[in-house]
Every structure is written in C-alpha cells, then in structure tokens.
Amino acid sequence: MTPVSRTEAHRVFADLYRKTRTPDHQQLIDEAILRSNDVFIRIDLIKKVDEDFQNKNKPAKPALPEDRNAREHREKQENRQKQEQKPKSKSASELVSVDSAKQKQNSAKKKPEAAKQGGGLFAGLFGGGGGGNPANSIAKFGKETGALDLGLFGRNPTISSASERLFRTLKEDTIIPTIQTLRMAEQQGWRIWTPLVYNVFSNFNKFFNAFVSLDSLFLDKISPEIFLDRSLKMQMFYVRFLQRDDAREIIINNLPELVKMDEKLIPRLSVITDGINFGLNLENTKPKLSEVITAFYIVSKKKMHTWADIVTDLRVPPIQEHKFQAAREIQKEVEVTVAKISDDINARVFKKEELQNLRTRYFSIDDKGKISFEFLNAVVDDYVIKHLPDAAKSQSIKNTYKSMPHRLLHLLLRDLQTVYINMIEGYVKLGDKNQNQDLLIVQPGLFRSEIETMNNLVRTIENFNKKFPSFQYTFQQYNSDFNKGTTDQIINNILGALTESAEFFGSFANKLNMLIESHLMAKSSESKGKGSDKMLVTKEKVIEEIKLQQRFLTHFDKAVVSKERINGLSVEEVFLQFTKYLYNYAVIFKDPQTSQKLTAHRKIEQELINLHKEYERLTYSTFNTDGSGLALAVPDDEPGDLGE
C-alpha cells in the first residue's frame, strides 16, 4: 500500500525498517536510507533493496496471474478474519515455561468463578470488585493512572488515548539510530562488557524493538486480546528489565563507551540518548507502561488485575549475571576467545617460568635487581696465573683487565678456548686420576660454527691489541659509545668486535641451555618414575642434535679429569658453569636479547594480569595455571533465555 500522508508514511517506513533481516541485508538497508532524508524516498529505497536481495538470494517461484481487484479483495478479507479470530498463543509457548503456560490456562478456566465474586450490582455499576477492596478497584485504578477511560459509571472501561499515545511518541529519526546502537550492543558488547552488562543491554534491545513495533497496532481500533498476544514478548522483556533496580544505571553508564565503538554513531549520540532515555523512563510517564499493560489485562479479563498478578503469571526468569545470553554465533565467538586467552595465559606462564629459571640458574641477582659478577675474579686470577709472566701477575694488572672491555674480552675468549671448548669438540677424559677413559659427550662438528666464530673473534681482538697496545678504553666509555654512538674510527672498530662478541655469547648460551633444559626434564621424569627406556639410553648416548627433548647430558654424573680448574667437576656441573659464564658475558658486553630476558618477566606479569582480568570478565571464573581452566564454577542453575 502506498502511503497518502506523511504521518502514514512515517509509520510505513518504521514497519519496513524493523522487518527481520540478516545482518548483511540490514547493513544494505542502513546504507540505502542514508542517501535521502525524505521518508517517501526512503520507503522506495528499502523496498528496492529488499526486492534486489530477495531476487539475488532466493529466486521467486513463478506464480499464476491474479486479477488485481480480486487480490485486493482477498487481502482485505484475510485481514478482517485475522482481526476477528481469537489470537493464538504461539508466542507464549515460545517464551514462557510450560508451568507458566499451564498457569495461564488455569487462570482462564477460572473466569466463571471469578465472575461470582464481587459486590453485586452496585459494585459493578460503580467500579467495585476485587472482593470489595477499594484499593484494587478498576475505577480507582483508572482514575489514578489515566490508563483507562471508565465510561458511564465505570461499567465499560476502555483503553485511554494516553495509553495508546505512549506507543506512538517516538519518531523514526530517533528510533533508527537507537535500534542501530542497541543492535551493535548485542553484536559487539561482549568484547568489552561483563555478562551482566551485556545481558542487560541485550534484554533492553529486545524490549525496545518489541515496543516500537507495536505502534502500528493502533492505526485502527484493536481488541485488547490482540494487543496482549502481540505484545507478549515486550511484556516479558520489560518485566525482566524492571526486575533489576540497577538496569537503568548500567545502560546509562555504559552507553557512551558503546557509541564510541562506531564513528558513525558518535555525531548522533544526543539523538540516541533521547531514544534510550525514553525506553528507560517508561515508568516515569503518566500512565506508566506497566499501568498501560495492566489496563489491557483489565479490559480483556473484565476484572481487576494488578501488575504483580502479571509478573506472577508470566514467570519471567531474571537476567543472568554469570554467562552471556546471546545468539549461538556470538556464544561461539566467546568460546573461541576464551580458548585463545587460555592458550595465551599458559604460554606466558611457561615463558615466565623459563625466564625465572634462567635468572636463578645462571645469574646472581640481589634484592635490588643488581647482577653480581664476582665469579670473574676466579676466571681472571686463573688466566693471569697460567698465561702471564710472574712480573705481570700483580693486582693492578688484574684490575686493568676487568676495567677495559677489549682486554677483558680477549681474556674471556682465551679462557673459554682453554677450559671449556674441549667438552663440546672431541673426546674428554672422564673418571678419576687413577682410572679414566676418553669418551665423547657431543658429536664432533655439532658446535663447529660457534668454535669458528670464537676463533675469529680471538684473532680480531689480538690484532687490535697488537696494533694499539696503549689504547685505553674503559667500560664507562663503552657504555656511552654503545648508547650514543661515536665518530671515532678506532673506537668504532672495537665497538663492532665487542657487539659481535656479545651476540655470540648470547646465542651460544641459548644452544647450551637447550641441552641443560632437556637434561633437567629427563631427570624430573626419572624422579617421578616416568622415564622411558628410550630416554634412559641417552645417559650413555652421544648428543647428536640440539633440540628441546627429554634426554640426559651424556655421562652427566661422571667426573672430568683435566689440568684446568674444572678438574673433578661432573659433566653436568661443567655444562652448567659453561652456560652460566656465556650468559653473563653476554650481559657484560650488552647483548640486547639476553638483557631483555632478564627484565621480560615484568612485561609478562603485566600481560598475565590483563589476560586474567579478560578471562574472568568473559567467564565469571578464575583461571588455574595448571591449564585446567575454570576454578570458580559458574552456577548450573542459571535461568534460561526468553528466546528471540
């Protein structure tokens, strides 16, 4: 039907816009109506989009031609029959529990009995009823609320014009952005809100849509029975809204955050606020919405009915607080997000433990976070004793080595070559002084690249020191040049060697640490009685690859026989010491990755705090770090949803 007046056009437009559509279809509608502000053009645009979308997605079946006059006559006849027929209760069966439906049926059966009650003829004439209680009389209700027109002597109450006007107050310019906002709340709100806030918005969205769709009922006179049938969902969502005293506050406080999620809605915030406030304040109007609904029940049942009676009959479950009441696709998104957060938490917990183990296993860190390098004294003393002439074995020479990075680097590299490299390069004497044997721990060539890099660095530093024997360069200068850079060509040469050495120490330590981690995992499994034969064999099997696995360091419990200071230490102790020194050397010479590992736990701890908060928001439960997930159980007896 083509609207003939602008008022009627507004109603036709509202009905067309509120039709149920898929999200993609609705988005096309929203984009189309932005092309014009004229209501007649908007109607044509919506019809065109609907027609195009239907033709594209569901080809229409060929229909037999039908005479236009006959079709219009048939449509009018069908509309008249629908108005006259008694409304069916399909909506009630979808939305109300079985017990509630039975209660309503029983209530209907008791009508004759109720008719026997009351105060007789004069009570009927003057609006009495309800067992003679004046407080519950129809006349008093109509007078106080304005929801009823009582007629002569109150014998034939009807719905007042003020009640009908309540459903026709909002215009589509307010309804459209309000519906768009509430629809976005239902689709995206779970990403930022707790289940309670989301469910309050979702319930209000359903109520608001159901409410504004009822204005078309009042184009003509309708029976109260038709209104009550068509408005059943609206009633139930409204009852549930009123059940929470904080629902209005929740919506008002979270509305700005919601609107900010869509830039297109921000300029229309005031209009949206008007629409939301209208829906939130329907108990502050005269008559109230609850009173209007009550009035329809009174007229329909022809006896006194209260809002409390309606609430009791509908038996509406309260809004859930602990889990999202959402469409299945949204629930699926929530589940996927929770699973990802769980994985992220587990990954960061593992990483945090790994970094913590690295800190405690290889570094000496005091309460203030300062690293101690006291072990260097023994390394320097050992090197000076074995490699320098007696005249150069003074404390001042030792201090010179420890205060100049290029000299200390040469000393440390030579010490590694002399003391430790043989452990990973060839056969090692294991046993004791009287009885020992040459055994392989690591397959020769497995660390070939590290050994070659070390030899090259030694040559580079030795050449520099020979070329510039009097070069004075302190760690304080090195720290400054490392952070700020320098234009001095000589210093840049040594800076390059120091930086390359730092990265070498860090990467070398990581490879050895992988062997240590694998060894400790195997020891842990063995102590718990979970060691397999394949794992136990690795106690004697040469290491042929470097990867994280459950395997022992070969001959880890045998003592090393050597002329160096590691003599008498077990293979396990030597590898731990070797790895410790490499990590500390990497920090001394400022390897960025190793230094970051020492402070990364702070960032991870903050990330874990945020992830736990997000997990608790979505699940209303705490997360067990053992990966089991829920620790605080969500109640299983949560009330059900009302349906769409």
Secondary structure as UniProt FT lines:
FT   HELIX           6..17
FT   HELIX           23..33
FT   TURN            34..35
FT   HELIX           39..57
FT   HELIX           68..84
FT   HELIX           90..95
FT   HELIX           98..109
FT   HELIX           111..116
FT   HELIX           120..125
FT   TURN            126..127
FT   TURN            131..132
FT   HELIX           134..136
FT   HELIX           138..145
FT   STRAND          148..149
FT   HELIX           152..154
FT   STRAND          158..159
FT   HELIX           161..166
FT   TURN            167..168
FT   HELIX           172..188
FT   HELIX           189..191
FT   HELIX           195..212
FT   TURN            213..214
FT   HELIX           215..219
FT   HELIX           224..230
FT   HELIX           232..243
FT   TURN            245..246
FT   HELIX           247..259
FT   TURN            260..261
FT   TURN            263..265
FT   HELIX           266..268
FT   HELIX           269..280
FT   TURN            281..283
FT   HELIX           289..301
FT   HELIX           307..314
FT   HELIX           328..362
FT   TURN            367..368
FT   HELIX           375..387
FT   HELIX           390..392
FT   HELIX           395..403
FT   HELIX           405..419
FT   TURN            420..421
FT   HELIX           422..425
FT   STRAND          427..431
FT   STRAND          436..440
FT   TURN            444..447
FT   HELIX           448..467
FT   TURN            469..470
FT   HELIX           475..484
FT   HELIX           489..527
FT   TURN            528..529
FT   HELIX           533..537
FT   TURN            538..540
FT   TURN            554..557
FT   STRAND          559..560
FT   TURN            565..568
FT   HELIX           571..588
FT   TURN            589..590
FT   HELIX           592..619
FT   STRAND          623..624
FT   TURN            625..628
FT   STRAND          629..630
FT   TURN            636..637
//
